[in-house]
């Protein structure tokens, strides 16, 4: 365990600006100290990077001693807002596509798509708060506002997998090109939320401490478990800063998003080892108060944000019952190590590829089929799989042929529409090529006709 260190201020100050945040996230630290046990020398900053080989050497030695192993340092979530105005013709096309999505007829539902570049976005049947139009594939979730509203034209969530493939800067550049197809962008985009994540292995039981060991300004601290196995902590979620410390392996088992493991393998991770993630969520209110607006300004201050979150806003401590002043409690060795993560020198590998489609895994489909087949065999006392498969196929054909007939369709025609609906959901194929262009042209033609009528007094 670590020794006691100088008290750390835990209050969140409203006047903290980027100039006050050096790359260690400290303000007014004693000369020659970085605020983390065992690290001495000038505090690194964006203009004065680590200039002491001894600092890095001591950090590496400490990591070897306590068994800490770092697998990944990354921007894991990114939400960007783009000011501008949606084109009237695009608005008209999206309005019609949303009506298709809301239709009870599958022949209409499958047409609710917006192809753009290499993307085939699904147009959702519902909007999100003040944004009536939502487009989504495996890379982006784009929310668009109506023309004339005092809102950003677009609010975009970037998928974690796509960030791991391209990186934040390249994603921003691609997004600007895509959104220019929807309307006119005015001014610079701003960061609405950014999540910073560190994936690591450390030989300690992550629920070995009481909730009182977390010294924080936040008012809510929660611990979680599944099937009697501890899965993680959340601290201050819902506020302008939030923290998660959780078992990433367990999360992957639940979500099926195994791509992260491909990024750990080059860093020495071995399958079967537990990986924990410490993740901080910074919302727009927090960033704005500190003068951080553009993606570039936020990325330039990652060290400051990380060290502020892990020293000023939250610490994991070793409680000392003899000392009622919790700010003086010594920092846990795990936290000392995590606090010293250097975002300036962290250059992890990128995913080789990331598809825009949202296909389910074949394992999921196989599991569904097996469940249906075994249930049918158990219901009817069948022990021959071929008999069961043939009977199920026959019943499926008979049932959906009746449904298709009510729509004046054959079974194969009905099946083709059901496949098209899935293609829309999975972003795998364009069901109605040229539809969006036709919808935009219809609006333009109607506008010209309305102008001609008005000019002639009709």
C-alpha positions as CSV (number, residue, x, y, z in Angstrom):
1,X,0.0,0.0,0.0
2,X,1.1,3.6,-0.6
3,X,2.2,6.0,2.0
4,X,0.3,9.2,2.9
5,X,0.5,12.0,0.4
6,X,-0.3,15.7,0.7
7,X,-4.0,16.5,1.0
8,X,-5.8,16.8,-2.3
9,X,-8.5,19.4,-2.8
10,X,-11.8,17.7,-3.7
11,X,-14.0,20.7,-4.5
12,X,-15.0,21.4,-8.1
13,X,-14.2,25.1,-8.7
14,X,-16.2,27.1,-11.2
15,X,-13.3,29.3,-12.2
16,X,-11.0,26.5,-13.3
17,X,-9.9,27.2,-16.9
18,X,-7.6,25.4,-19.3
19,X,-4.7,27.6,-18.2
20,X,-5.3,26.4,-14.6
21,X,-5.2,22.8,-15.7
22,X,-1.7,21.6,-16.5
23,X,-1.3,18.2,-18.0
24,X,-1.4,16.6,-14.5
25,X,-4.7,18.3,-13.8
26,X,-3.4,20.0,-10.7
27,X,-3.6,23.6,-9.6
28,X,-1.1,25.1,-7.2
29,X,0.8,21.9,-6.5
30,X,3.9,22.3,-4.3
31,X,7.0,22.9,-6.4
32,X,8.7,19.8,-7.5
33,X,5.6,17.5,-6.8
34,X,3.1,16.1,-9.3
35,X,0.6,15.1,-6.6
36,X,1.2,11.4,-7.1
37,X,3.3,9.4,-4.7
38,X,6.8,8.6,-5.9
39,X,6.8,11.0,-8.8
40,X,8.9,14.1,-8.5
41,X,10.2,16.8,-10.9
42,X,8.5,19.5,-13.0
43,X,4.8,18.8,-13.6
44,X,4.3,17.9,-17.2
45,X,2.1,20.1,-19.4
46,X,1.1,20.5,-23.0
47,X,3.9,23.0,-23.5
48,X,6.4,21.2,-21.3
49,X,6.1,17.4,-21.7
50,X,7.8,14.8,-19.5
51,X,11.4,15.9,-19.5
52,X,12.8,13.5,-16.9
53,X,13.8,10.0,-17.8
54,X,13.7,9.3,-14.0
55,X,10.0,10.0,-13.8
56,X,9.2,7.4,-16.4
57,X,11.6,5.0,-15.0
58,X,10.1,5.2,-11.5
59,X,6.6,4.8,-12.9
60,X,7.6,1.7,-14.8
61,X,9.3,0.3,-11.8
62,X,6.2,0.9,-9.6
63,X,4.0,-0.8,-12.2
64,X,6.2,-3.8,-12.3
65,X,6.2,-4.0,-8.5
66,X,2.5,-3.8,-8.0
67,X,1.5,-5.9,-10.9
68,X,-0.3,-3.2,-12.9
69,X,-0.5,-3.9,-16.6
70,X,-1.9,-1.3,-19.0
71,X,-3.7,-2.6,-22.2
72,X,-5.4,0.4,-23.7
73,X,-5.9,4.2,-23.2
74,X,-8.5,5.7,-25.5
75,X,-11.4,8.1,-26.2
76,X,-14.2,5.5,-26.0
77,X,-17.3,7.7,-26.5
78,X,-17.7,10.9,-28.4
79,X,-20.7,13.1,-29.0
80,X,-20.4,16.1,-31.4
81,X,-22.8,18.9,-32.2
82,X,-22.7,20.7,-35.6
83,X,-24.4,24.1,-36.0
84,X,-26.1,24.7,-39.3
85,X,-29.3,24.5,-41.2
86,X,-31.0,21.4,-42.7
87,X,-31.8,21.7,-46.4
88,X,-35.6,22.0,-47.1
89,X,-35.4,19.3,-49.7
90,X,-33.6,17.0,-47.2
91,X,-36.1,17.8,-44.6
92,X,-39.0,16.9,-47.0
93,X,-37.2,13.6,-47.9
94,X,-36.6,12.7,-44.2
95,X,-40.2,13.5,-43.3
96,X,-41.4,11.0,-45.9
97,X,-38.9,8.4,-44.9
98,X,-39.9,8.7,-41.3
99,X,-43.5,8.1,-42.4
100,X,-42.4,4.9,-44.1
101,X,-40.7,3.8,-40.9
102,X,-43.9,4.4,-39.0
103,X,-46.1,2.4,-41.4
104,X,-47.6,-0.9,-40.3
105,X,-46.9,-2.3,-43.8
106,X,-43.6,-4.0,-44.2
107,X,-43.6,-2.9,-47.9
108,X,-43.2,0.7,-46.6
109,X,-41.0,0.0,-43.6
110,X,-38.2,-1.4,-45.7
111,X,-37.9,1.8,-47.7
112,X,-36.9,3.9,-44.6
113,X,-33.3,4.2,-45.5
114,X,-30.9,7.1,-46.3
115,X,-27.8,6.0,-48.4
116,X,-24.9,8.4,-48.0
117,X,-21.4,7.5,-49.2
118,X,-20.4,4.1,-47.9
119,X,-23.2,4.3,-45.3
120,X,-26.8,2.9,-45.6
121,X,-28.5,4.6,-42.6
122,X,-31.6,3.3,-41.1
123,X,-34.2,6.1,-40.7
124,X,-35.9,5.5,-37.3
125,X,-39.6,5.7,-36.8
126,X,-39.1,8.0,-33.7
127,X,-37.1,11.1,-33.1
128,X,-35.1,12.0,-30.0
129,X,-36.2,15.0,-27.9
130,X,-35.9,18.1,-30.0
131,X,-34.4,16.2,-33.0
132,X,-37.3,14.7,-35.1
133,X,-35.0,12.7,-37.4
134,X,-32.6,9.9,-36.3
135,X,-30.4,8.0,-38.7
136,X,-28.2,5.1,-37.6
137,X,-25.7,2.5,-38.6
138,X,-22.8,0.8,-36.9
139,X,-20.6,3.9,-37.0
140,X,-22.9,6.9,-36.3
141,X,-26.2,7.8,-34.7
142,X,-27.1,11.1,-36.3
143,X,-30.0,13.3,-34.9
144,X,-31.2,16.1,-37.2
145,X,-33.2,19.2,-36.3
146,X,-35.9,20.8,-38.5
147,X,-34.9,23.9,-40.5
148,X,-35.4,27.2,-38.7
149,X,-34.9,25.8,-35.1
150,X,-32.4,27.4,-32.7
151,X,-30.6,24.1,-32.4
152,X,-27.5,22.5,-33.8
153,X,-28.3,21.0,-37.2
154,X,-26.9,17.7,-36.1
155,X,-26.1,15.9,-32.9
156,X,-24.0,12.8,-33.5
157,X,-22.9,9.9,-31.3
158,X,-19.9,8.1,-32.7
159,X,-19.7,4.4,-31.9
160,X,-16.8,3.2,-29.7
161,X,-15.8,0.6,-32.3
162,X,-15.5,3.3,-35.1
163,X,-13.4,5.5,-32.8
164,X,-11.1,2.6,-32.2
165,X,-10.8,2.2,-35.9
166,X,-10.2,5.7,-37.1
167,X,-9.5,7.9,-34.1
168,X,-11.3,11.1,-33.0
169,X,-9.8,13.5,-35.5
170,X,-10.4,11.4,-38.6
171,X,-13.9,10.8,-37.4
172,X,-14.6,14.5,-37.1
173,X,-13.3,15.2,-40.6
174,X,-15.5,12.4,-42.1
175,X,-18.5,13.6,-40.2
176,X,-18.2,17.2,-41.6
177,X,-18.1,15.8,-45.1
178,X,-21.2,13.7,-44.5
179,X,-23.2,16.4,-42.9
180,X,-22.5,18.9,-45.6
181,X,-24.8,16.7,-47.7
182,X,-27.7,17.4,-45.4
183,X,-27.4,21.2,-45.3
184,X,-25.2,24.1,-44.7
185,X,-22.8,23.9,-41.7
186,X,-22.1,27.2,-39.9
187,X,-19.3,27.7,-37.4
188,X,-17.3,25.0,-35.6
189,X,-18.7,21.8,-34.1
190,X,-18.5,21.4,-30.4
191,X,-17.9,18.4,-28.1
192,X,-21.1,17.6,-26.2
193,X,-19.6,14.6,-24.4
194,X,-16.4,12.7,-24.3
195,X,-15.5,9.5,-22.4
196,X,-11.9,8.7,-21.5
197,X,-11.2,5.0,-20.8
198,X,-8.2,3.0,-19.4
199,X,-8.2,-0.8,-19.7
200,X,-5.9,-2.6,-17.3
201,X,-5.1,-5.6,-15.2
202,X,-4.3,-5.3,-11.5
203,X,-4.0,-8.1,-8.8
204,X,-6.6,-6.7,-6.3
205,X,-10.2,-7.6,-5.6
206,X,-12.1,-4.6,-6.9
207,X,-14.8,-4.7,-4.2
208,X,-12.3,-5.2,-1.3
209,X,-12.9,-1.7,0.0
210,X,-16.0,0.0,1.5
211,X,-17.8,2.7,-0.4
212,X,-16.4,5.2,2.1
213,X,-12.9,4.6,0.5
214,X,-14.1,6.7,-2.5
215,X,-13.4,10.3,-1.6
216,X,-15.4,12.4,-4.0
217,X,-17.6,15.4,-4.6
218,X,-20.2,13.2,-6.1
219,X,-23.3,12.2,-4.1
220,X,-24.1,8.8,-5.6
221,X,-21.9,5.8,-5.4
222,X,-23.2,2.4,-6.5
223,X,-21.7,-1.1,-6.7
224,X,-23.0,-3.9,-9.0
225,X,-22.9,-7.6,-9.2
226,X,-24.4,-10.4,-11.5
227,X,-24.9,-13.9,-10.4
228,X,-23.1,-13.1,-7.1
229,X,-20.0,-11.9,-8.9
230,X,-19.0,-8.3,-8.5
231,X,-19.0,-6.4,-11.8
232,X,-18.1,-2.8,-10.9
233,X,-18.7,0.7,-9.4
234,X,-20.4,3.8,-10.7
235,X,-19.8,7.2,-9.2
236,X,-21.6,10.4,-9.9
237,X,-23.4,9.2,-13.0
238,X,-26.0,11.7,-14.3
239,X,-23.9,14.7,-13.3
240,X,-21.5,16.8,-15.3
241,X,-18.8,14.2,-14.6
242,X,-19.4,10.5,-14.1
243,X,-17.1,7.5,-13.4
244,X,-17.3,3.8,-14.0
245,X,-14.9,1.2,-12.8
246,X,-16.1,-2.2,-14.1
247,X,-15.1,-5.6,-15.4
248,X,-14.8,-5.2,-19.1
249,X,-14.7,-8.9,-19.8
250,X,-18.1,-9.3,-18.1
251,X,-19.5,-6.4,-20.1
252,X,-18.2,-8.0,-23.4
253,X,-19.8,-11.3,-22.5
254,X,-23.1,-9.4,-22.2
255,X,-22.8,-7.1,-25.2
256,X,-20.9,-9.5,-27.5
257,X,-18.6,-6.7,-28.7
258,X,-15.4,-8.6,-28.7
259,X,-13.5,-6.2,-30.9
260,X,-11.8,-4.6,-27.9
261,X,-9.9,-7.9,-27.2
262,X,-8.1,-7.4,-30.6
263,X,-6.6,-4.2,-29.2
264,X,-5.5,-5.8,-25.9
265,X,-3.7,-8.8,-27.5
266,X,-0.7,-6.7,-28.9
267,X,-0.3,-5.2,-25.5
268,X,0.2,-8.5,-23.8
269,X,-3.2,-9.5,-22.7
270,X,-3.9,-13.3,-22.6
271,X,-7.4,-14.7,-23.1
272,X,-8.8,-15.7,-19.7
273,X,-7.4,-12.8,-17.8
274,X,-9.8,-10.3,-16.3
275,X,-9.6,-6.7,-17.7
276,X,-10.9,-3.8,-15.7
277,X,-11.9,-0.4,-17.2
278,X,-11.7,3.0,-15.5
279,X,-13.8,5.4,-17.5
280,X,-14.7,9.1,-17.0
281,X,-17.6,10.8,-18.7
282,X,-17.2,14.5,-19.3
283,X,-20.4,16.4,-20.4
284,X,-20.7,19.7,-22.2
285,X,-21.5,21.7,-19.1
286,X,-18.2,20.7,-17.5
287,X,-16.2,21.3,-20.7
288,X,-17.8,24.6,-21.4
289,X,-17.0,26.0,-18.0
290,X,-13.4,25.3,-18.6
291,X,-13.3,26.9,-22.1
292,X,-13.1,23.6,-23.9
293,X,-15.3,23.6,-26.9
294,X,-13.8,22.2,-30.1
295,X,-12.5,18.7,-30.4
296,X,-9.0,19.9,-30.8
297,X,-9.0,21.9,-27.6
298,X,-10.4,18.9,-25.7
299,X,-7.8,16.5,-27.1
300,X,-5.1,18.9,-26.2
301,X,-6.2,18.8,-22.6
302,X,-6.7,15.0,-22.1
303,X,-4.0,14.8,-19.4
304,X,-5.5,17.8,-17.6
305,X,-9.0,16.3,-17.7
306,X,-7.8,12.9,-16.5
307,X,-5.7,14.2,-13.7
308,X,-8.4,16.6,-12.6
309,X,-10.9,13.7,-12.5
310,X,-8.6,11.4,-10.6
311,X,-7.2,13.9,-8.1
312,X,-9.6,16.8,-7.6
313,X,-12.9,15.1,-8.2
314,X,-12.4,11.5,-7.2
315,X,-9.8,9.4,-5.2
316,X,-9.7,5.8,-4.1
317,X,-8.2,5.9,-0.6
318,X,-7.2,3.7,2.2
319,X,-9.6,4.7,5.0
320,X,-8.0,5.8,8.3
321,X,-10.5,5.6,11.2
322,X,-8.1,7.5,13.4
323,X,-8.3,10.6,11.1
324,X,-11.8,12.1,10.6
325,X,-10.4,14.3,7.7
326,X,-11.0,12.1,4.7
327,X,-8.9,14.4,2.5
328,X,-5.8,13.3,4.4
329,X,-6.5,9.6,3.9
330,X,-3.6,8.0,1.8
331,X,-4.4,7.2,-1.8
332,X,-4.7,3.6,-2.8
333,X,-1.7,2.2,-4.8
334,X,-4.0,1.3,-7.7
335,X,-5.3,4.8,-7.9
336,X,-1.8,6.3,-7.8
337,X,-0.9,4.2,-10.8
338,X,-4.1,5.0,-12.7
339,X,-3.7,8.7,-12.0
340,X,-0.2,8.7,-13.5
341,X,-1.4,7.4,-16.9
342,X,0.1,9.7,-19.5
343,X,-2.4,10.6,-22.3
344,X,0.3,12.5,-24.3
345,X,2.4,9.4,-24.8
346,X,-0.4,6.9,-25.1
347,X,-0.6,5.8,-28.7
348,X,-2.5,2.5,-28.9
349,X,-3.1,0.4,-31.9
350,X,-6.2,1.0,-34.1
351,X,-8.6,-1.7,-35.3
352,X,-7.7,-2.8,-38.9
353,X,-11.3,-2.5,-40.0
354,X,-14.8,-1.5,-38.8
355,X,-17.9,-2.3,-40.8
356,X,-20.9,0.1,-41.1
357,X,-23.3,-2.8,-40.8
358,X,-25.0,-4.0,-37.6
359,X,-25.3,-7.7,-38.4
360,X,-26.0,-10.1,-35.4
361,X,-23.4,-12.7,-34.9
362,X,-24.0,-16.1,-36.4
363,X,-23.7,-17.6,-32.9
364,X,-26.7,-15.6,-31.9
365,X,-28.7,-16.8,-34.9
366,X,-27.7,-20.4,-34.3
367,X,-28.7,-20.2,-30.7
368,X,-32.1,-18.9,-31.6
369,X,-32.6,-21.7,-34.1
370,X,-31.4,-24.4,-31.7
371,X,-33.8,-23.0,-29.0
372,X,-36.8,-23.2,-31.4
373,X,-35.9,-26.7,-32.7
374,X,-35.3,-28.3,-29.3
375,X,-38.5,-26.7,-27.9
376,X,-40.5,-28.1,-30.8
377,X,-38.9,-31.6,-30.4
378,X,-39.6,-31.6,-26.7
379,X,-43.3,-30.5,-27.3
380,X,-43.9,-33.3,-29.8
381,X,-41.6,-36.0,-28.5
382,X,-39.4,-36.0,-31.6
383,X,-35.9,-37.3,-31.3
384,X,-34.9,-37.1,-35.0
385,X,-33.6,-33.6,-35.9
386,X,-34.3,-34.0,-39.6
387,X,-38.0,-34.8,-38.9
388,X,-38.2,-31.7,-36.6
389,X,-36.5,-29.4,-39.1
390,X,-38.8,-30.6,-41.9
391,X,-42.0,-30.2,-39.8
392,X,-41.0,-26.7,-38.6
393,X,-40.2,-25.6,-42.1
394,X,-43.6,-26.8,-43.3
395,X,-45.5,-25.1,-40.5
396,X,-43.5,-21.9,-41.1
397,X,-44.5,-22.0,-44.8
398,X,-48.1,-22.7,-44.1
399,X,-48.5,-20.0,-41.4
400,X,-46.8,-17.2,-43.3
401,X,-48.4,-18.1,-46.6
402,X,-51.8,-17.3,-45.0
403,X,-50.4,-13.9,-43.8
404,X,-49.0,-13.2,-47.2
405,X,-52.3,-14.1,-48.9
406,X,-54.1,-11.4,-46.9
407,X,-51.7,-8.9,-48.5
408,X,-52.2,-10.4,-52.0
409,X,-48.6,-11.7,-51.8
410,X,-47.1,-15.0,-52.4
411,X,-44.9,-16.6,-49.6
412,X,-41.7,-15.7,-51.5
413,X,-42.8,-12.1,-52.1
414,X,-43.7,-11.8,-48.4
415,X,-40.3,-13.4,-47.5
416,X,-38.5,-10.9,-49.7
417,X,-40.1,-8.0,-47.9
418,X,-39.2,-9.5,-44.5
419,X,-35.6,-9.8,-45.7
420,X,-35.6,-6.2,-46.8
421,X,-36.8,-5.0,-43.4
422,X,-33.9,-6.9,-41.8
423,X,-31.5,-5.4,-44.4
424,X,-32.7,-1.9,-43.3
425,X,-32.1,-2.8,-39.7
426,X,-28.7,-4.3,-40.4
427,X,-27.6,-1.6,-42.9
428,X,-26.7,-4.3,-45.4
429,X,-28.5,-3.3,-48.7
430,X,-30.4,-0.5,-50.3
431,X,-34.0,-1.6,-50.8
432,X,-35.2,1.2,-53.0
433,X,-32.3,2.6,-55.0
434,X,-32.8,6.3,-56.0
435,X,-35.7,6.8,-53.6
436,X,-34.1,9.6,-51.6
437,X,-33.1,11.5,-54.7
438,X,-36.6,11.2,-56.1
439,X,-38.1,12.5,-52.8
440,X,-35.8,15.5,-52.9
441,X,-36.6,16.2,-56.5
442,X,-40.4,15.9,-55.8
443,X,-40.0,18.7,-53.2
444,X,-38.1,20.8,-55.7
445,X,-40.6,20.2,-58.4
446,X,-43.5,21.1,-56.1
447,X,-41.7,24.3,-55.1
448,X,-41.3,25.3,-58.7
449,X,-44.9,24.6,-59.5
450,X,-46.0,26.6,-56.5
451,X,-43.9,29.5,-57.6
452,X,-45.4,29.4,-61.2
453,X,-48.9,29.3,-59.8
454,X,-48.2,32.2,-57.5
455,X,-46.6,34.3,-60.2
456,X,-49.7,33.8,-62.4
457,X,-52.1,34.6,-59.6
458,X,-53.6,31.1,-59.6
